[in-house]
Amino acid sequence: MERDYILSVLKLCKGKVYGGGGASEILKIPASTLNSKIKKLGITKEDIYST
């Protein structure tokens, strides 16, 4: 469930993790934490950019 939510936010942000309009800002977590979660949950660029 967490993986699906993070993936949907990343798709909304077009893969942008940090900075203005990035997924970490929307999720209200540090970019380093989000990057760790992405790695732990096995989210790939293919997952983000697929339809």
mmCIF entry with sequence, helices, sheets and N, C-alpha, C, O atoms, coordinates in Angstrom:
data_MODEL
# 
_entry.id   MODEL 
# 
_entity.id                         1 
_entity.type                       polymer 
_entity.pdbx_number_of_molecules   1 
# 
_entity_poly.entity_id                      1 
_entity_poly.type                           'polypeptide(L)' 
_entity_poly.nstd_linkage                   no 
_entity_poly.nstd_monomer                   no 
_entity_poly.pdbx_seq_one_letter_code       MERDYILSVLKLCKGKVYGGGGASEILKIPASTLNSKIKKLGITKEDIYST 
_entity_poly.pdbx_seq_one_letter_code_can   MERDYILSVLKLCKGKVYGGGGASEILKIPASTLNSKIKKLGITKEDIYST 
_entity_poly.pdbx_strand_id                 A 
# 
loop_
_entity_poly_seq.entity_id 
_entity_poly_seq.num 
_entity_poly_seq.mon_id 
_entity_poly_seq.hetero 
1 1  MET n 
1 2  GLU n 
1 3  ARG n 
1 4  ASP n 
1 5  TYR n 
1 6  ILE n 
1 7  LEU n 
1 8  SER n 
1 9  VAL n 
1 10 LEU n 
1 11 LYS n 
1 12 LEU n 
1 13 CYS n 
1 14 LYS n 
1 15 GLY n 
1 16 LYS n 
1 17 VAL n 
1 18 TYR n 
1 19 GLY n 
1 20 GLY n 
1 21 GLY n 
1 22 GLY n 
1 23 ALA n 
1 24 SER n 
1 25 GLU n 
1 26 ILE n 
1 27 LEU n 
1 28 LYS n 
1 29 ILE n 
1 30 PRO n 
1 31 ALA n 
1 32 SER n 
1 33 THR n 
1 34 LEU n 
1 35 ASN n 
1 36 SER n 
1 37 LYS n 
1 38 ILE n 
1 39 LYS n 
1 40 LYS n 
1 41 LEU n 
1 42 GLY n 
1 43 ILE n 
1 44 THR n 
1 45 LYS n 
1 46 GLU n 
1 47 ASP n 
1 48 ILE n 
1 49 TYR n 
1 50 SER n 
1 51 THR n 
# 
_struct_asym.id          A 
_struct_asym.entity_id   1 
# 
loop_
_struct_conf.conf_type_id 
_struct_conf.id 
_struct_conf.pdbx_PDB_helix_id 
_struct_conf.beg_label_comp_id 
_struct_conf.beg_label_asym_id 
_struct_conf.beg_label_seq_id 
_struct_conf.pdbx_beg_PDB_ins_code 
_struct_conf.end_label_comp_id 
_struct_conf.end_label_asym_id 
_struct_conf.end_label_seq_id 
_struct_conf.pdbx_end_PDB_ins_code 
_struct_conf.beg_auth_comp_id 
_struct_conf.beg_auth_asym_id 
_struct_conf.beg_auth_seq_id 
_struct_conf.end_auth_comp_id 
_struct_conf.end_auth_asym_id 
_struct_conf.end_auth_seq_id 
_struct_conf.pdbx_PDB_helix_class 
_struct_conf.details 
_struct_conf.pdbx_PDB_helix_length 
HELX_P HELX_P1 AA1 GLU A 2  ? LEU A 12 ? GLU A 2  LEU A 12 1 ? 11 
HELX_P HELX_P2 AA2 ALA A 23 ? LEU A 27 ? ALA A 23 LEU A 27 1 ? 5  
HELX_P HELX_P3 AA3 ALA A 31 ? LEU A 41 ? ALA A 31 LEU A 41 1 ? 11 
HELX_P HELX_P4 AA4 LYS A 45 ? TYR A 49 ? LYS A 45 TYR A 49 1 ? 5  
# 
_struct_conf_type.id          HELX_P 
_struct_conf_type.criteria    ? 
_struct_conf_type.reference   ? 
# 
loop_
_atom_site.group_PDB 
_atom_site.id 
_atom_site.type_symbol 
_atom_site.label_atom_id 
_atom_site.label_alt_id 
_atom_site.label_comp_id 
_atom_site.label_asym_id 
_atom_site.label_entity_id 
_atom_site.label_seq_id 
_atom_site.pdbx_PDB_ins_code 
_atom_site.Cartn_x 
_atom_site.Cartn_y 
_atom_site.Cartn_z 
_atom_site.occupancy 
_atom_site.B_iso_or_equiv 
_atom_site.pdbx_formal_charge 
_atom_site.auth_seq_id 
_atom_site.auth_comp_id 
_atom_site.auth_asym_id 
_atom_site.auth_atom_id 
_atom_site.pdbx_PDB_model_num 
ATOM 1   N N  . MET A 1 1  ? 0.822  -1.187 0.000   1.00 0.00 ? 1  MET A N  1 
ATOM 2   C CA . MET A 1 1  ? 0.000  0.000  0.000   1.00 0.00 ? 1  MET A CA 1 
ATOM 3   C C  . MET A 1 1  ? 0.876  1.265  0.000   1.00 0.00 ? 1  MET A C  1 
ATOM 4   O O  . MET A 1 1  ? 0.603  2.210  -0.741  1.00 0.00 ? 1  MET A O  1 
ATOM 5   N N  . GLU A 1 2  ? 1.916  1.278  0.824   1.00 0.00 ? 2  GLU A N  1 
ATOM 6   C CA . GLU A 1 2  ? 2.829  2.423  0.862   1.00 0.00 ? 2  GLU A CA 1 
ATOM 7   C C  . GLU A 1 2  ? 3.514  2.591  -0.492  1.00 0.00 ? 2  GLU A C  1 
ATOM 8   O O  . GLU A 1 2  ? 3.679  3.709  -0.980  1.00 0.00 ? 2  GLU A O  1 
ATOM 9   N N  . ARG A 1 3  ? 3.914  1.462  -1.096  1.00 0.00 ? 3  ARG A N  1 
ATOM 10  C CA . ARG A 1 3  ? 4.584  1.500  -2.392  1.00 0.00 ? 3  ARG A CA 1 
ATOM 11  C C  . ARG A 1 3  ? 3.676  2.138  -3.445  1.00 0.00 ? 3  ARG A C  1 
ATOM 12  O O  . ARG A 1 3  ? 4.118  2.985  -4.221  1.00 0.00 ? 3  ARG A O  1 
ATOM 13  N N  . ASP A 1 4  ? 2.418  1.732  -3.467  1.00 0.00 ? 4  ASP A N  1 
ATOM 14  C CA . ASP A 1 4  ? 1.468  2.273  -4.442  1.00 0.00 ? 4  ASP A CA 1 
ATOM 15  C C  . ASP A 1 4  ? 1.267  3.772  -4.256  1.00 0.00 ? 4  ASP A C  1 
ATOM 16  O O  . ASP A 1 4  ? 1.180  4.517  -5.232  1.00 0.00 ? 4  ASP A O  1 
ATOM 17  N N  . TYR A 1 5  ? 1.194  4.213  -2.995  1.00 0.00 ? 5  TYR A N  1 
ATOM 18  C CA . TYR A 1 5  ? 0.989  5.638  -2.713  1.00 0.00 ? 5  TYR A CA 1 
ATOM 19  C C  . TYR A 1 5  ? 2.198  6.459  -3.155  1.00 0.00 ? 5  TYR A C  1 
ATOM 20  O O  . TYR A 1 5  ? 2.049  7.485  -3.819  1.00 0.00 ? 5  TYR A O  1 
ATOM 21  N N  . ILE A 1 6  ? 3.389  6.005  -2.788  1.00 0.00 ? 6  ILE A N  1 
ATOM 22  C CA . ILE A 1 6  ? 4.604  6.719  -3.184  1.00 0.00 ? 6  ILE A CA 1 
ATOM 23  C C  . ILE A 1 6  ? 4.730  6.742  -4.699  1.00 0.00 ? 6  ILE A C  1 
ATOM 24  O O  . ILE A 1 6  ? 5.094  7.763  -5.282  1.00 0.00 ? 6  ILE A O  1 
ATOM 25  N N  . LEU A 1 7  ? 4.431  5.619  -5.333  1.00 0.00 ? 7  LEU A N  1 
ATOM 26  C CA . LEU A 1 7  ? 4.513  5.545  -6.787  1.00 0.00 ? 7  LEU A CA 1 
ATOM 27  C C  . LEU A 1 7  ? 3.526  6.497  -7.448  1.00 0.00 ? 7  LEU A C  1 
ATOM 28  O O  . LEU A 1 7  ? 3.868  7.130  -8.447  1.00 0.00 ? 7  LEU A O  1 
ATOM 29  N N  . SER A 1 8  ? 2.318  6.614  -6.921  1.00 0.00 ? 8  SER A N  1 
ATOM 30  C CA . SER A 1 8  ? 1.331  7.527  -7.509  1.00 0.00 ? 8  SER A CA 1 
ATOM 31  C C  . SER A 1 8  ? 1.780  8.985  -7.365  1.00 0.00 ? 8  SER A C  1 
ATOM 32  O O  . SER A 1 8  ? 1.577  9.790  -8.275  1.00 0.00 ? 8  SER A O  1 
ATOM 33  N N  . VAL A 1 9  ? 2.386  9.323  -6.230  1.00 0.00 ? 9  VAL A N  1 
ATOM 34  C CA . VAL A 1 9  ? 2.889  10.689 -6.042  1.00 0.00 ? 9  VAL A CA 1 
ATOM 35  C C  . VAL A 1 9  ? 4.068  10.954 -6.981  1.00 0.00 ? 9  VAL A C  1 
ATOM 36  O O  . VAL A 1 9  ? 4.167  12.039 -7.554  1.00 0.00 ? 9  VAL A O  1 
ATOM 37  N N  . LEU A 1 10 ? 4.948  9.988  -7.142  1.00 0.00 ? 10 LEU A N  1 
ATOM 38  C CA . LEU A 1 10 ? 6.079  10.157 -8.063  1.00 0.00 ? 10 LEU A CA 1 
ATOM 39  C C  . LEU A 1 10 ? 5.592  10.337 -9.494  1.00 0.00 ? 10 LEU A C  1 
ATOM 40  O O  . LEU A 1 10 ? 6.147  11.145 -10.240 1.00 0.00 ? 10 LEU A O  1 
ATOM 41  N N  . LYS A 1 11 ? 4.568  9.600  -9.882  1.00 0.00 ? 11 LYS A N  1 
ATOM 42  C CA . LYS A 1 11 ? 4.011  9.762  -11.225 1.00 0.00 ? 11 LYS A CA 1 
ATOM 43  C C  . LYS A 1 11 ? 3.407  11.151 -11.381 1.00 0.00 ? 11 LYS A C  1 
ATOM 44  O O  . LYS A 1 11 ? 3.570  11.786 -12.423 1.00 0.00 ? 11 LYS A O  1 
ATOM 45  N N  . LEU A 1 12 ? 2.708  11.628 -10.349 1.00 0.00 ? 12 LEU A N  1 
ATOM 46  C CA . LEU A 1 12 ? 2.117  12.961 -10.363 1.00 0.00 ? 12 LEU A CA 1 
ATOM 47  C C  . LEU A 1 12 ? 3.198  14.032 -10.549 1.00 0.00 ? 12 LEU A C  1 
ATOM 48  O O  . LEU A 1 12 ? 2.986  15.028 -11.240 1.00 0.00 ? 12 LEU A O  1 
ATOM 49  N N  . CYS A 1 13 ? 4.354  13.814 -9.925  1.00 0.00 ? 13 CYS A N  1 
ATOM 50  C CA . CYS A 1 13 ? 5.474  14.769 -9.992  1.00 0.00 ? 13 CYS A CA 1 
ATOM 51  C C  . CYS A 1 13 ? 6.400  14.499 -11.173 1.00 0.00 ? 13 CYS A C  1 
ATOM 52  O O  . CYS A 1 13 ? 7.451  15.128 -11.297 1.00 0.00 ? 13 CYS A O  1 
ATOM 53  N N  . LYS A 1 14 ? 6.015  13.571 -12.034 1.00 0.00 ? 14 LYS A N  1 
ATOM 54  C CA . LYS A 1 14 ? 6.832  13.182 -13.190 1.00 0.00 ? 14 LYS A CA 1 
ATOM 55  C C  . LYS A 1 14 ? 8.241  12.735 -12.788 1.00 0.00 ? 14 LYS A C  1 
ATOM 56  O O  . LYS A 1 14 ? 9.222  13.008 -13.479 1.00 0.00 ? 14 LYS A O  1 
ATOM 57  N N  . GLY A 1 15 ? 8.308  12.039 -11.650 1.00 0.00 ? 15 GLY A N  1 
ATOM 58  C CA . GLY A 1 15 ? 9.567  11.466 -11.196 1.00 0.00 ? 15 GLY A CA 1 
ATOM 59  C C  . GLY A 1 15 ? 10.445 12.392 -10.375 1.00 0.00 ? 15 GLY A C  1 
ATOM 60  O O  . GLY A 1 15 ? 11.515 11.983 -9.925  1.00 0.00 ? 15 GLY A O  1 
ATOM 61  N N  . LYS A 1 16 ? 10.019 13.632 -10.169 1.00 0.00 ? 16 LYS A N  1 
ATOM 62  C CA . LYS A 1 16 ? 10.821 14.590 -9.402  1.00 0.00 ? 16 LYS A CA 1 
ATOM 63  C C  . LYS A 1 16 ? 10.721 14.264 -7.917  1.00 0.00 ? 16 LYS A C  1 
ATOM 64  O O  . LYS A 1 16 ? 9.627  14.236 -7.354  1.00 0.00 ? 16 LYS A O  1 
ATOM 65  N N  . VAL A 1 17 ? 11.864 14.018 -7.286  1.00 0.00 ? 17 VAL A N  1 
ATOM 66  C CA . VAL A 1 17 ? 11.883 13.598 -5.884  1.00 0.00 ? 17 VAL A CA 1 
ATOM 67  C C  . VAL A 1 17 ? 11.982 14.792 -4.946  1.00 0.00 ? 17 VAL A C  1 
ATOM 68  O O  . VAL A 1 17 ? 11.261 14.853 -3.950  1.00 0.00 ? 17 VAL A O  1 
ATOM 69  N N  . TYR A 1 18 ? 12.862 15.741 -5.245  1.00 0.00 ? 18 TYR A N  1 
ATOM 70  C CA . TYR A 1 18 ? 13.087 16.856 -4.314  1.00 0.00 ? 18 TYR A CA 1 
ATOM 71  C C  . TYR A 1 18 ? 12.919 18.197 -5.013  1.00 0.00 ? 18 TYR A C  1 
ATOM 72  O O  . TYR A 1 18 ? 12.790 18.266 -6.236  1.00 0.00 ? 18 TYR A O  1 
ATOM 73  N N  . GLY A 1 19 ? 12.924 19.266 -4.211  1.00 0.00 ? 19 GLY A N  1 
ATOM 74  C CA . GLY A 1 19 ? 12.752 20.613 -4.741  1.00 0.00 ? 19 GLY A CA 1 
ATOM 75  C C  . GLY A 1 19 ? 11.277 20.989 -4.803  1.00 0.00 ? 19 GLY A C  1 
ATOM 76  O O  . GLY A 1 19 ? 10.404 20.204 -4.431  1.00 0.00 ? 19 GLY A O  1 
ATOM 77  N N  . GLY A 1 20 ? 11.021 22.178 -5.270  1.00 0.00 ? 20 GLY A N  1 
ATOM 78  C CA . GLY A 1 20 ? 9.651  22.669 -5.378  1.00 0.00 ? 20 GLY A CA 1 
ATOM 79  C C  . GLY A 1 20 ? 8.797  21.779 -6.266  1.00 0.00 ? 20 GLY A C  1 
ATOM 80  O O  . GLY A 1 20 ? 9.162  21.486 -7.405  1.00 0.00 ? 20 GLY A O  1 
ATOM 81  N N  . GLY A 1 21 ? 7.681  21.361 -5.748  1.00 0.00 ? 21 GLY A N  1 
ATOM 82  C CA . GLY A 1 21 ? 6.791  20.487 -6.511  1.00 0.00 ? 21 GLY A CA 1 
ATOM 83  C C  . GLY A 1 21 ? 7.232  19.043 -6.580  1.00 0.00 ? 21 GLY A C  1 
ATOM 84  O O  . GLY A 1 21 ? 6.642  18.247 -7.309  1.00 0.00 ? 21 GLY A O  1 
ATOM 85  N N  . GLY A 1 22 ? 8.268  18.695 -5.827  1.00 0.00 ? 22 GLY A N  1 
ATOM 86  C CA . GLY A 1 22 ? 8.761  17.319 -5.819  1.00 0.00 ? 22 GLY A CA 1 
ATOM 87  C C  . GLY A 1 22 ? 7.955  16.435 -4.888  1.00 0.00 ? 22 GLY A C  1 
ATOM 88  O O  . GLY A 1 22 ? 7.203  16.919 -4.043  1.00 0.00 ? 22 GLY A O  1 
ATOM 89  N N  . ALA A 1 23 ? 8.122  15.146 -5.053  1.00 0.00 ? 23 ALA A N  1 
ATOM 90  C CA . ALA A 1 23 ? 7.358  14.175 -4.257  1.00 0.00 ? 23 ALA A CA 1 
ATOM 91  C C  . ALA A 1 23 ? 7.638  14.309 -2.762  1.00 0.00 ? 23 ALA A C  1 
ATOM 92  O O  . ALA A 1 23 ? 6.724  14.154 -1.951  1.00 0.00 ? 23 ALA A O  1 
ATOM 93  N N  . SER A 1 24 ? 8.881  14.592 -2.384  1.00 0.00 ? 24 SER A N  1 
ATOM 94  C CA . SER A 1 24 ? 9.180  14.709 -0.956  1.00 0.00 ? 24 SER A CA 1 
ATOM 95  C C  . SER A 1 24 ? 8.443  15.889 -0.324  1.00 0.00 ? 24 SER A C  1 
ATOM 96  O O  . SER A 1 24 ? 8.044  15.825 0.838   1.00 0.00 ? 24 SER A O  1 
ATOM 97  N N  . GLU A 1 25 ? 8.265  16.955 -1.082  1.00 0.00 ? 25 GLU A N  1 
ATOM 98  C CA . GLU A 1 25 ? 7.518  18.112 -0.576  1.00 0.00 ? 25 GLU A CA 1 
ATOM 99  C C  . GLU A 1 25 ? 6.039  17.745 -0.376  1.00 0.00 ? 25 GLU A C  1 
ATOM 100 O O  . GLU A 1 25 ? 5.443  18.101 0.640   1.00 0.00 ? 25 GLU A O  1 
ATOM 101 N N  . ILE A 1 26 ? 5.461  17.046 -1.329  1.00 0.00 ? 26 ILE A N  1 
ATOM 102 C CA . ILE A 1 26 ? 4.057  16.637 -1.243  1.00 0.00 ? 26 ILE A CA 1 
ATOM 103 C C  . ILE A 1 26 ? 3.844  15.651 -0.097  1.00 0.00 ? 26 ILE A C  1 
ATOM 104 O O  . ILE A 1 26 ? 2.858  15.739 0.635   1.00 0.00 ? 26 ILE A O  1 
ATOM 105 N N  . LEU A 1 27 ? 4.785  14.707 0.051   1.00 0.00 ? 27 LEU A N  1 
ATOM 106 C CA . LEU A 1 27 ? 4.670  13.697 1.108   1.00 0.00 ? 27 LEU A CA 1 
ATOM 107 C C  . LEU A 1 27 ? 5.100  14.231 2.474   1.00 0.00 ? 27 LEU A C  1 
ATOM 108 O O  . LEU A 1 27 ? 4.885  13.583 3.499   1.00 0.00 ? 27 LEU A O  1 
ATOM 109 N N  . LYS A 1 28 ? 5.706  15.416 2.479   1.00 0.00 ? 28 LYS A N  1 
ATOM 110 C CA . LYS A 1 28 ? 6.194  16.053 3.721   1.00 0.00 ? 28 LYS A CA 1 
ATOM 111 C C  . LYS A 1 28 ? 7.210  15.177 4.460   1.00 0.00 ? 28 LYS A C  1 
ATOM 112 O O  . LYS A 1 28 ? 7.152  15.016 5.679   1.00 0.00 ? 28 LYS A O  1 
ATOM 113 N N  . ILE A 1 29 ? 8.143  14.618 3.681   1.00 0.00 ? 29 ILE A N  1 
ATOM 114 C CA . ILE A 1 29 ? 9.263  13.865 4.257   1.00 0.00 ? 29 ILE A CA 1 
ATOM 115 C C  . ILE A 1 29 ? 10.544 14.331 3.572   1.00 0.00 ? 29 ILE A C  1 
ATOM 116 O O  . ILE A 1 29 ? 10.498 14.809 2.438   1.00 0.00 ? 29 ILE A O  1 
ATOM 117 N N  . PRO A 1 30 ? 11.691 14.197 4.248   1.00 0.00 ? 30 PRO A N  1 
ATOM 118 C CA . PRO A 1 30 ? 12.955 14.592 3.611   1.00 0.00 ? 30 PRO A CA 1 
ATOM 119 C C  . PRO A 1 30 ? 13.235 13.762 2.354   1.00 0.00 ? 30 PRO A C  1 
ATOM 120 O O  . PRO A 1 30 ? 12.874 12.587 2.280   1.00 0.00 ? 30 PRO A O  1 
ATOM 121 N N  . ALA A 1 31 ? 13.879 14.388 1.377   1.00 0.00 ? 31 ALA A N  1 
ATOM 122 C CA . ALA A 1 31 ? 14.197 13.690 0.133   1.00 0.00 ? 31 ALA A CA 1 
ATOM 123 C C  . ALA A 1 31 ? 15.058 12.456 0.382   1.00 0.00 ? 31 ALA A C  1 
ATOM 124 O O  . ALA A 1 31 ? 14.897 11.444 -0.300  1.00 0.00 ? 31 ALA A O  1 
ATOM 125 N N  . SER A 1 32 ? 15.969 12.528 1.351   1.00 0.00 ? 32 SER A N  1 
ATOM 126 C CA . SER A 1 32 ? 16.823 11.372 1.646   1.00 0.00 ? 32 SER A CA 1 
ATOM 127 C C  . SER A 1 32 ? 15.989 10.192 2.158   1.00 0.00 ? 32 SER A C  1 
ATOM 128 O O  . SER A 1 32 ? 16.273 9.039  1.832   1.00 0.00 ? 32 SER A O  1 
ATOM 129 N N  . THR A 1 33 ? 14.965 10.485 2.956   1.00 0.00 ? 33 THR A N  1 
ATOM 130 C CA . THR A 1 33 ? 14.070 9.432  3.452   1.00 0.00 ? 33 THR A CA 1 
ATOM 131 C C  . THR A 1 33 ? 13.277 8.838  2.293   1.00 0.00 ? 33 THR A C  1 
ATOM 132 O O  . THR A 1 33 ? 13.116 7.620  2.206   1.00 0.00 ? 33 THR A O  1 
ATOM 133 N N  . LEU A 1 34 ? 12.784 9.691  1.407   1.00 0.00 ? 34 LEU A N  1 
ATOM 134 C CA . LEU A 1 34 ? 12.031 9.210  0.253   1.00 0.00 ? 34 LEU A CA 1 
ATOM 135 C C  . LEU A 1 34 ? 12.915 8.343  -0.637  1.00 0.00 ? 34 LEU A C  1 
ATOM 136 O O  . LEU A 1 34 ? 12.481 7.290  -1.104  1.00 0.00 ? 34 LEU A O  1 
ATOM 137 N N  . ASN A 1 35 ? 14.149 8.777  -0.873  1.00 0.00 ? 35 ASN A N  1 
ATOM 138 C CA . ASN A 1 35 ? 15.064 7.969  -1.683  1.00 0.00 ? 35 ASN A CA 1 
ATOM 139 C C  . ASN A 1 35 ? 15.300 6.602  -1.048  1.00 0.00 ? 35 ASN A C  1 
ATOM 140 O O  . ASN A 1 35 ? 15.361 5.596  -1.755  1.00 0.00 ? 35 ASN A O  1 
ATOM 141 N N  . SER A 1 36 ? 15.434 6.553  0.271   1.00 0.00 ? 36 SER A N  1 
ATOM 142 C CA . SER A 1 36 ? 15.612 5.281  0.972   1.00 0.00 ? 36 SER A CA 1 
ATOM 143 C C  . SER A 1 36 ? 14.390 4.390  0.798   1.00 0.00 ? 36 SER A C  1 
ATOM 144 O O  . SER A 1 36 ? 14.520 3.187  0.570   1.00 0.00 ? 36 SER A O  1 
ATOM 145 N N  . LYS A 1 37 ? 13.213 4.975  0.904   1.00 0.00 ? 37 LYS A N  1 
ATOM 146 C CA . LYS A 1 37 ? 11.971 4.207  0.744   1.00 0.00 ? 37 LYS A CA 1 
ATOM 147 C C  . LYS A 1 37 ? 11.841 3.691  -0.692  1.00 0.00 ? 37 LYS A C  1 
ATOM 148 O O  . LYS A 1 37 ? 11.426 2.552  -0.906  1.00 0.00 ? 37 LYS A O  1 
ATOM 149 N N  . ILE A 1 38 ? 12.190 4.517  -1.664  1.00 0.00 ? 38 ILE A N  1 
ATOM 150 C CA . ILE A 1 38 ? 12.135 4.110  -3.072  1.00 0.00 ? 38 ILE A CA 1 
ATOM 151 C C  . ILE A 1 38 ? 13.025 2.888  -3.290  1.00 0.00 ? 38 ILE A C  1 
ATOM 152 O O  . ILE A 1 38 ? 12.631 1.920  -3.941  1.00 0.00 ? 38 ILE A O  1 
ATOM 153 N N  . LYS A 1 39 ? 14.224 2.955  -2.736  1.00 0.00 ? 39 LYS A N  1 
ATOM 154 C CA . LYS A 1 39 ? 15.164 1.831  -2.876  1.00 0.00 ? 39 LYS A CA 1 
ATOM 155 C C  . LYS A 1 39 ? 14.638 0.585  -2.152  1.00 0.00 ? 39 LYS A C  1 
ATOM 156 O O  . LYS A 1 39 ? 14.655 -0.513 -2.708  1.00 0.00 ? 39 LYS A O  1 
ATOM 157 N N  . LYS A 1 40 ? 14.175 0.760  -0.918  1.00 0.00 ? 40 LYS A N  1 
ATOM 158 C CA . LYS A 1 40 ? 13.678 -0.356 -0.109  1.00 0.00 ? 40 LYS A CA 1 
ATOM 159 C C  . LYS A 1 40 ? 12.471 -1.029 -0.749  1.00 0.00 ? 40 LYS A C  1 
ATOM 160 O O  . LYS A 1 40 ? 12.346 -2.253 -0.716  1.00 0.00 ? 40 LYS A O  1 
ATOM 161 N N  . LEU A 1 41 ? 11.578 -0.222 -1.334  1.00 0.00 ? 41 LEU A N  1 
ATOM 162 C CA . LEU A 1 41 ? 10.362 -0.751 -1.937  1.00 0.00 ? 41 LEU A CA 1 
ATOM 163 C C  . LEU A 1 41 ? 10.556 -1.226 -3.377  1.00 0.00 ? 41 LEU A C  1 
ATOM 164 O O  . LEU A 1 41 ? 9.629  -1.752 -3.994  1.00 0.00 ? 41 LEU A O  1 
ATOM 165 N N  . GLY A 1 42 ? 11.760 -1.039 -3.903  1.00 0.00 ? 42 GLY A N  1 
ATOM 166 C CA . GLY A 1 42 ? 12.077 -1.530 -5.248  1.00 0.00 ? 42 GLY A CA 1 
ATOM 167 C C  . GLY A 1 42 ? 11.386 -0.766 -6.363  1.00 0.00 ? 42 GLY A C  1 
ATOM 168 O O  . GLY A 1 42 ? 11.059 -1.339 -7.402  1.00 0.00 ? 42 GLY A O  1 
ATOM 169 N N  . ILE A 1 43 ? 11.162 0.520  -6.154  1.00 0.00 ? 43 ILE A N  1 
ATOM 170 C CA . ILE A 1 43 ? 10.532 1.344  -7.193  1.00 0.00 ? 43 ILE A CA 1 
ATOM 171 C C  . ILE A 1 43 ? 11.599 1.735  -8.214  1.00 0.00 ? 43 ILE A C  1 
ATOM 172 O O  . ILE A 1 43 ? 12.645 2.274  -7.855  1.00 0.00 ? 43 ILE A O  1 
ATOM 173 N N  . THR A 1 44 ? 11.324 1.458  -9.490  1.00 0.00 ? 44 THR A N  1 
ATOM 174 C CA . THR A 1 44 ? 12.284 1.744  -10.552 1.00 0.00 ? 44 THR A CA 1 
ATOM 175 C C  . THR A 1 44 ? 11.769 2.888  -11.435 1.00 0.00 ? 44 THR A C  1 
ATOM 176 O O  . THR A 1 44 ? 10.605 3.280  -11.357 1.00 0.00 ? 44 THR A O  1 
ATOM 177 N N  . LYS A 1 45 ? 12.654 3.399  -12.258 1.00 0.00 ? 45 LYS A N  1 
ATOM 178 C CA . LYS A 1 45 ? 12.258 4.444  -13.203 1.00 0.00 ? 45 LYS A CA 1 
ATOM 179 C C  . LYS A 1 45 ? 11.184 3.924  -14.154 1.00 0.00 ? 45 LYS A C  1 
ATOM 180 O O  . LYS A 1 45 ? 10.295 4.671  -14.564 1.00 0.00 ? 45 LYS A O  1 
ATOM 181 N N  . GLU A 1 46 ? 11.270 2.639  -14.502 1.00 0.00 ? 46 GLU A N  1 
ATOM 182 C CA . GLU A 1 46 ? 10.267 2.044  -15.377 1.00 0.00 ? 46 GLU A CA 1 
ATOM 183 C C  . GLU A 1 46 ? 8.891  2.075  -14.713 1.00 0.00 ? 46 GLU A C  1 
ATOM 184 O O  . GLU A 1 46 ? 7.882  2.294  -15.383 1.00 0.00 ? 46 GLU A O  1 
ATOM 185 N N  . ASP A 1 47 ? 8.852  1.855  -13.394 1.00 0.00 ? 47 ASP A N  1 
ATOM 186 C CA . ASP A 1 47 ? 7.578  1.920  -12.667 1.00 0.00 ? 47 ASP A CA 1 
ATOM 187 C C  . ASP A 1 47 ? 6.993  3.331  -12.734 1.00 0.00 ? 47 ASP A C  1 
ATOM 188 O O  . ASP A 1 47 ? 5.790  3.505  -12.930 1.00 0.00 ? 47 ASP A O  1 
ATOM 189 N N  . ILE A 1 48 ? 7.843  4.320  -12.572 1.00 0.00 ? 48 ILE A N  1 
ATOM 190 C CA . ILE A 1 48 ? 7.398  5.713  -12.521 1.00 0.00 ? 48 ILE A CA 1 
ATOM 191 C C  . ILE A 1 48 ? 6.912  6.184  -13.875 1.00 0.00 ? 48 ILE A C  1 
ATOM 192 O O  . ILE A 1 48 ? 5.877  6.843  -13.966 1.00 0.00 ? 48 ILE A O  1 
ATOM 193 N N  . TYR A 1 49 ? 7.640  5.859  -14.926 1.00 0.00 ? 49 TYR A N  1 
ATOM 194 C CA . TYR A 1 49 ? 7.332  6.406  -16.242 1.00 0.00 ? 49 TYR A CA 1 
ATOM 195 C C  . TYR A 1 49 ? 6.440  5.529  -17.087 1.00 0.00 ? 49 TYR A C  1 
ATOM 196 O O  . TYR A 1 49 ? 6.141  5.886  -18.227 1.00 0.00 ? 49 TYR A O  1 
ATOM 197 N N  . SER A 1 50 ? 5.996  4.375  -16.566 1.00 0.00 ? 50 SER A N  1 
ATOM 198 C CA . SER A 1 50 ? 5.051  3.549  -17.319 1.00 0.00 ? 50 SER A CA 1 
ATOM 199 C C  . SER A 1 50 ? 3.649  4.126  -17.186 1.00 0.00 ? 50 SER A C  1 
ATOM 200 O O  . SER A 1 50 ? 3.367  4.877  -16.252 1.00 0.00 ? 50 SER A O  1 
ATOM 201 N N  . THR A 1 51 ? 2.793  3.782  -18.097 1.00 0.00 ? 51 THR A N  1 
ATOM 202 C CA . THR A 1 51 ? 1.428  4.345  -18.078 1.00 0.00 ? 51 THR A CA 1 
ATOM 203 C C  . THR A 1 51 ? 0.520  3.633  -17.121 1.00 0.00 ? 51 THR A C  1 
ATOM 204 O O  . THR A 1 51 ? -0.651 3.992  -16.998 1.00 0.00 ? 51 THR A O  1 
# 
